[in-house]
Amino acid sequence: MRTRPWPLRALWLLGALLLACQSEPTVPVRLSENLVASERLHLSLREDDHWVFGFDRRLEPKEDIRMNASLLRYLEAQTGLRFRLHLTPRGHSVADEICAGRVHFGIVGTVSYLQAYHRCGARIIVRGRNMEGHDTYRAAIIVPVNSPLLDLKDLRGRSFAFGPPNSTQGHLIPRLMLQQAGLSLHDLQAYAFHDSHASTANAVISGRYDAGGLQDTLALTLARRGLARILAMSDPYPSSGIIAAPHVPWRTIELVRGALLALDPAGRDAKWLYHWERSEMPLGFVPARDEDYVALYRIAAEIGLLGP
């Protein structure tokens, strides 16, 4: 083997894969048609239709699809409904798709939820529990292992890698962390947005950027492997969740919510799931209310993430 450790090479490969996915299909990705044999409920849908789930991008696109599709297979078995996974076209967001009526549910971070809530009244129905069982998450700002930076204030005049503009842990919370350290975007030498947390990590580890913001779980994994150093961790904020479009009937929402709250990812329901421990909801879900997100809504509006 070469002298570089294999995890770093793997992250470089992630970057190549992300670039290779520029021509992703914009059509929905269907689940297996071999569904549960029990009588299905098609509440307000035609007999051949599905309830459509969108999702925020997190990892390498193929892994996102496999992971989220596995959750929909579980929901099909538990509810008797039929579901379809929708890959959001480039240049659009899950909030766009929900408010346009093309998507019924979304597996999203807080910013995507707040945008859909602001624009068309989408509702959050559950939010995820992390590996410690908490329904909150944090963002991390990482630097290369050999970086001389020791404090957030040291980022003045440096370059910074954000995640997608609508990412809570990759953009909203890191922006708040910089703000709390007395820094604005104008204080950075340069900054750029990336398609996923994996892409952000690659940008920092490869030395192309001095620092970057990403989800706490990935940051901790990189730090344990000696691939990056955590410069700062944020306070905890309400975690990612699953939202419903305003036009979805309440009875359907209750069926989906009940199945999600009953999910036991590490136990009896693990058989349905694909690497669910890598998701932002590794221990399942708890109920969520729109009122829980008032503080983050105000922050997102203040820095212009909600639109008109």
Sequence and secondary structure as in RCSB ss.txt:
>XXXX:A:sequence
MRTRPWPLRALWLLGALLLACQSEPTVPVRLSENLVASERLHLSLREDDHWVFGFDRRLEPKEDIRMNASLLRYL
EAQTGLRFRLHLTPRGHSVADEICAGRVHFGIVGTVSYLQAYHRCGARIIVRGRNMEGHDTYRAAIIVPVNSPLL
DLKDLRGRSFAFGPPNSTQGHLIPRLMLQQAGLSLHDLQAYAFHDSHASTANAVISGRYDAGGLQDTLALTLARR
GLARILAMSDPYPSSGIIAAPHVPWRTIELVRGALLALDPAGRDAKWLYHWERSEMPLGFVPARDEDYVALYRIA
AEIGLLGP
>XXXX:A:secstr
  SS HHHHHHHHHHHHHHHGGG   S EE  S   SS    TTS TT  EEEEE   S HHHHHHHHHHHHHHH
HHHH   EEE    TT  HHHHHHTTS SEEEE HHHHHHHHHHH  EEEEEE  TTS SEE EEEEE TT    
SGGGGTTSEEEE  TT IIIIIHHHHHHHHTT  GGGSSEEEE SSHHHHHHHHHTTSSSEEEEEHHHHHHHHHT
TS EEEEE   EE  EEEE TTS HHHHHHHHHHHHH  TTTTTGGG SSGGGSS TT EEE  GGGGHHHHHHH
HHTT S  
